[in-house]
Amino acid sequence: MIGGLFGSLAFLNPWALTALLALPVVYILLRITPPVPKTVAFPAVRLLDGLEPKEHTPSHTPWWILLLRLLMAALLLLALARPVLNPSQSAGTNGPLLLMIDNGWGAAQNWGDIQSAAISEIEQAGRQKQNITILTSAPEADTKAPQVYGPVTVSDALSFVRALKPYPWPAALGALRGILPDLSDAHVLWLSDGLEKPGQPALIRALAAQSKNGKVIFHVPAQGSLPLSLKSPEKFHSQPSIMIDGPHNLEPNAPVRVQLLSAQGKILDDKLVETDGQSFPVSVSFDLPQAQRNQASAFRITGQNTAAAHYFMDASGGPKTVAIIAPEEAAQASQLTEDSFYLIKALEPYTTLLQGPLGEIIDQDPSMIVLPDIGVLPPETLNGLSAWVEAGGLLLRFAGPTMTTQARGQDTLVPTPLRSEARNVKGSLSWDKPLAATPIAPDSPLYGLDADEDLRVSGQILPEFSSDLEDKTWMQLEDGTPLITAAQRGGGLIVMVHTTASPEWSNLPLSGFYVQLLKHLLKFSGHSGALSLDQSGMLQPVQMLDGFGSLQSPAAHVLPIDAADFEKQTPMPQHPPGFYGRGGLQKALNLGDHLPPLRASLGGDGMVLKTYDRAFEKDLAPLLLSAAFVLFLLDALIMLFLSSAKWPRLSFKGKTVAVLILLAFSAPARAQIPQESQDLTLAYVRTGNVSIDALSEKGLKVLAVALNMRTSAEPKHVRGVSLETDTLVFYPLLYWPISAAQEPPGAEALQNLQAYLDHGGSILVDTRDGQKSSPALRKVLSGLNIPPLSPLPEDHVLNKTFYLLKSYPGRYEGAPLWVEGQSAGGRDGVSSVILGSHDWVGAWAELNIVTRGGQQYLSGMTPRHEQSLRFGVNLVMYALTGNYKADQVHVPHILERLGRGSPARNGRSHP
């Protein structure tokens, strides 16, 4: 082995170097061998008489050719000797090799180093003729235990390591101890991720007992490359916040950059956090305006590519905005008797508070709206608030004297009907004492909160008795009457506290339980509120993180999680971190929330600590062979020139011809191909009305997401087109919204549209008014040559192209859908014009597009939206595929005809 400035160098076949002794002999042979003489075509001997040649053919090979050929021979001989730069020295010269490879979540941060070190050690063991056994630390998805692979050959071991990937869950060293192979005098190497794990000391002792020298060579990354993790903050914040956890013995002043991302992956903000290496976990808060704060969806640590370095927020997490609606007579919440005062003091440290008229508050879409002792609401306000709750909002109500005197049992925005009179157990005419609260039942969504023993309630509004009152009760008093009730309303939640938000009827606002309760209720806010409330059923896997922190589709081994156990679920092979949900609602399972405090492995008994120096083995033989081949080509080119009659010298004319030849073989310039001709594009006709065009744009984008999710048709773009100027041939279907003020198209637009329809295009004309006839429609289409139209029959292909449809709802329903009675020849049965009035894009635009890890989903789905989207899917598939399902439409008639001529009809039985 040779050491030097560029590392150590070893030869795997050193005996091949003895062939270098033959180089002097090669030199002599080349020296005495003259080059091939030049050939002169038909020399006239008499003409050469007396002439002195200008060039003489040498009798010996020139020295520079000799040097070139000797160098080529030397490179070949050196390649045969198999030189290796930085050869591995970890493994011994005899005994088996036991290679332990960390492939849990933390290994992803330095996976390149771990994999390269494993390959280097395996190749070294192969040269030493050692048996190889490989252990992994993370459990497999199928066996639920780490792998023991071996003893195997070098090629099998290399294939295994190259295919090995880190997993997004922790290691299971305890399970590995029971399946360790029985080896003796082994050379034990552990390629670690650098983090200390549960059960690691015991496993090291077990491995050291099988080692030849009683030690485990333990490789770790450099301190600056250790993995970090993200976890939820210990308390609620009004701004997006996250906790960074890292090894407590990390090198000091290691900067960590954290980014805050939107659902589309856009960076909203980033912060550089200086750490002292000892004070983990570190809290990071992002100060953002309200508009950006509502877009916050995920956190990530730059430079870290593990599953724990990514943290996702679902609708029940992240920063919260709470609106407190004070009664009109309470101008300011500054008096100790006001309900709003206690609510503000309890929520202010953890949320962003909004105050103002209820109508304006609803438009801002807060996480939770609190109504403290509000009586009767105006009908328009009540309807708006009810719609907000059904769309996924959380409404928290407190009882009080105003609700008693005004509501009179007529309030509908409560979990259960209320009595018109309050119950007072502290008045001068009452023999009862204030009531204490009972412990929260295990099946209550509030289970886990500790109610103060000295909590006392002297007044409450009781609910009317109903059969489902017990199911709606979250917390009750010692006499069995409800203190807190709740009920789902659409996609949202209504929670009722049957006492006041101020100390007027109870000491609840003066207790620590008051703050706990409000913070806990914030978890039910957002579009996962109903999902958090419903603790029954299973949450299906939607998107999973892989070992490198990328969202992927769930694998076959991933199982759903019981909703009741979701908060306690630890990521494992059957339940990797990612998104789980049902019915369009999703919850995020984050790895960092379930990891113990991180600590770096700093050595110990039975360990020889080494650092990945990244100076791994490199075989130089391919490089030397490549250099020898280049010299061979150079030698052949030189000999070609020397053996020719004269050196090729091109004149100006020859150079011009050469340039023209090169230009002839160059690639011609190509015109740009329109994007619409390569990708499927959904198009709508621009009307000039900004609101209508924006609605069409959003509605078609929602339809494009549905098509991408459900069908093989994958629209890439949505585009608004002008009938006058744009080429329409690229679009299989046009959506044309018509309004009452629509002006008829001009002559150029009519000519362009007529040519589009005559050459196979289809157009959906939507009057968007739900009416059976429209004067605006006749005015707009009067200049087109349209075949006779008829109502869509039940057996039409459009009803069966993808879904089986019986209705076509949009924002409206009930008006007929009109198609051509008989399509023109060459159109494959597709109607060129489809007329309707249900405002389909208006219905599609009511849905929201949610992006998670580059994949898009739809939220806010209702049965009406589902039916409307199904019509859109059928419509696009109908325009693309024609009548390929027409045979299914005629199946009953075909079967009837077959039955008439069947043997059974003729009196013969079937065999």
Sequence and secondary structure as in RCSB ss.txt:
>XXXX:A:sequence
MIGGLFGSLAFLNPWALTALLALPVVYILLRITPPVPKTVAFPAVRLLDGLEPKEHTPSHTPWWILLLRLLMAAL
LLLALARPVLNPSQSAGTNGPLLLMIDNGWGAAQNWGDIQSAAISEIEQAGRQKQNITILTSAPEADTKAPQVYG
PVTVSDALSFVRALKPYPWPAALGALRGILPDLSDAHVLWLSDGLEKPGQPALIRALAAQSKNGKVIFHVPAQGS
LPLSLKSPEKFHSQPSIMIDGPHNLEPNAPVRVQLLSAQGKILDDKLVETDGQSFPVSVSFDLPQAQRNQASAFR
ITGQNTAAAHYFMDASGGPKTVAIIAPEEAAQASQLTEDSFYLIKALEPYTTLLQGPLGEIIDQDPSMIVLPDIG
VLPPETLNGLSAWVEAGGLLLRFAGPTMTTQARGQDTLVPTPLRSEARNVKGSLSWDKPLAATPIAPDSPLYGLD
ADEDLRVSGQILPEFSSDLEDKTWMQLEDGTPLITAAQRGGGLIVMVHTTASPEWSNLPLSGFYVQLLKHLLKFS
GHSGALSLDQSGMLQPVQMLDGFGSLQSPAAHVLPIDAADFEKQTPMPQHPPGFYGRGGLQKALNLGDHLPPLRA
SLGGDGMVLKTYDRAFEKDLAPLLLSAAFVLFLLDALIMLFLSSAKWPRLSFKGKTVAVLILLAFSAPARAQIPQ
ESQDLTLAYVRTGNVSIDALSEKGLKVLAVALNMRTSAEPKHVRGVSLETDTLVFYPLLYWPISAAQEPPGAEAL
QNLQAYLDHGGSILVDTRDGQKSSPALRKVLSGLNIPPLSPLPEDHVLNKTFYLLKSYPGRYEGAPLWVEGQSAG
GRDGVSSVILGSHDWVGAWAELNIVTRGGQQYLSGMTPRHEQSLRFGVNLVMYALTGNYKADQVHVPHILERLGR
GSPARNGRSHP
>XXXX:A:secstr
 B  TT  EEESSGGGGGGGGGHHHHHHHHHHS       SS  HHHHTT   SS   SS  HHHHHHHHHHHHH
HHHHHT EEES   SS SSS EEEEE  SGGGGGGHHHHHHHHHHHHHHHHHTT  EEEEESS  TTTSS  EEE
EE HHHHHHHHHH    SS   HHHHHTT    SSBEEEEE  SB  TTHHHHHHHHHHHBSSS EEEEE  GGG
   EEE  SS  SS EEEEE  TT  TT EEEEEEEETTS EEEEEEEE  SSS SEEEE    HHHHTTEEEEE
ETT  SGGGEEE  TTSS  EEEE   TT   S STT HHHHHHHHHTTTSEEE S HHHHHHT  SEEEEES  
   HHHHHHHHHHHHTT EEEEE  HHHHHHHTT   SSSS EEEEEEESSSTT     EEB    TTSTTTT  
  TT EE EEEEE   TTHHHHEEEEBTTS EEEEEEEETTEEEEEESS SSTTSBSGGGSHHHHHHHHHHGGG 
STTHHHHH   SEEEEEEEE TTS EE   TT   EEGGGGGG   BTTB SEEEEETTEEEEE GGGG     B
    TTEEEEE  S   EE HHHHHHHHHHHHHHHHHHHHHHHSSS     HHHHHHHHHHHHHHS        G
GGTS EEEEE  S HHHHHHHHHHHHHHHHHHHHHSS    EEEEE TTTS  TT SEEEEE  TT     HHHH
HHHHHHHHTT EEEEE SS  S  HHHHHHHTTS    EEE  TT GGGTSSS  S   SSS  S  EEESS  T
TSTT  SEEEE S HHHHHTTSEEEEETTEEEEES  HHHHHHHHHHHHHHHHHHHTTTTHHHHTHHHHHHHHHH
TSGGGGT    
